[in-house]
Amino acid sequence: MSNDMAYIKSSLSTDHYEPFMVGDKQAGEVHWLTTENSNGAPTYSGLWRCEPMTFDYEFPGDEIIHVLEGMLLIELANGENVTVTAGDLISFDKGVKSTWTIQKSFKKFFVISNC
C-alpha cells in the first residue's frame, strides 16, 4: 500500500475489512493501514478482528499489539500462557510460535516490523 502523501488516515469504525489468512485457514479479518514504511520496507499496521476460534500463529515480524476489545489466550511454544484483554499493550518477537484462542470477540491495532 504505497502512498505518496506524508500521512495515512483511517478510523476504528471502518467497515473495510478483508479476510486474513493463516496458511489456508481464514483467521478473522484485517483492515490495513500500511504494508510498508516510508523507505519501502515491509511494515504492516492496521486493525484486526476475529470471532471466537483457535489457530496456530507464528509471528512474521516483531509485533506490537494494542487490544481494543475482547479477550485472547496466547499459548506460547515454551508452554507459557498469556491472556490479553481490552486496554492491554503487548509486544512479541519475530518467529515466536503460538496458538491463539479467541475467547471473546476480539479487535486489536497492530504494528509488525522486521519482517
URMOPE-V224324 format. One record per pair of residues at least 4 apart in sequence whose C-alpha atoms are under 6 Angstrom apart, sorted by sequence separation. I is the first residue (numbers start at 1). J is the second residue. D is the distance in Angstrom with one decimal. If there is no record, write none. Layout:
# URMOPE-V224324
[[I:J:D] [I:J:D]]
This chain:
# URMOPE-V224324
[[21:25:5.6] [36:40:5.3] [37:41:5.5] [76:80:5.3] [21:26:4.4] [36:41:5.2] [20:26:5.7] [21:27:5.7] [36:42:4.2] [37:43:5.4] [75:81:4.5] [20:27:5.6] [35:42:5.9] [36:43:4.3] [74:81:5.7] [20:28:5.6] [35:43:5.3] [74:82:5.1] [20:29:4.8] [35:44:4.3] [73:82:5.8] [19:29:4.5] [20:30:5.7] [34:44:5.3] [73:83:4.5] [18:29:5.3] [34:45:5.1] [72:83:5.7] [17:29:5.8] [18:30:5.5] [33:45:5.4] [72:84:5.4] [17:30:5.2] [33:46:4.5] [71:84:5.8] [17:31:4.6] [32:46:4.5] [71:85:4.6] [31:46:5.5] [70:85:5.8] [31:47:5.1] [70:86:5.9] [30:47:5.7] [69:86:4.5] [30:48:4.4] [68:86:4.9] [29:48:5.7] [67:86:4.8] [29:49:5.5] [67:87:5.5] [77:97:5.5] [28:49:5.6] [67:88:5.4] [77:98:5.6] [28:50:4.1] [66:88:5.9] [76:98:4.4] [66:89:4.6] [75:98:5.4] [65:89:5.6] [75:99:5.1] [65:90:5.3] [74:99:5.7] [64:90:5.9] [74:100:4.7] [64:91:4.4] [73:100:5.9] [63:91:5.6] [73:101:5.1] [63:92:5.3] [72:101:5.8] [62:92:5.8] [72:102:4.6] [62:93:4.5] [72:103:5.5] [62:94:4.5] [71:103:5.4] [1:34:6.0] [61:94:4.0] [71:104:5.0] [1:35:5.5] [60:94:5.6] [70:104:4.9] [59:94:5.2] [70:105:5.0] [59:95:5.1] [70:106:4.2] [58:95:5.8] [59:96:5.5] [69:106:5.4] [58:96:5.6] [69:107:5.2] [58:97:4.4] [68:107:5.4] [68:108:5.1] [57:98:5.3] [67:108:4.5] [56:98:5.9] [57:99:5.8] [66:108:5.6] [56:99:4.3] [66:109:5.2] [55:99:5.7] [65:109:5.9] [55:100:5.4] [65:110:4.6] [54:100:5.5] [64:110:5.6] [54:101:4.3] [64:111:5.3] [53:101:5.8] [63:111:5.6] [53:102:5.3] [63:112:4.4] [52:102:4.5] [62:112:5.5] [52:103:5.3] [61:112:5.6] [62:113:5.3] [52:104:5.8] [61:113:5.4] [62:114:5.9] [52:105:5.9] [61:114:5.1] [51:105:4.6] [61:115:4.3] [60:115:5.9] [50:106:5.3] [49:106:5.4] [49:107:4.2] [48:107:5.6] [48:108:5.4] [47:108:5.6] [47:109:4.6] [46:109:5.6] [46:110:5.7] [45:110:5.3] [45:111:4.3] [44:111:5.6] [44:112:4.9] [43:112:5.7] [43:113:4.7]]
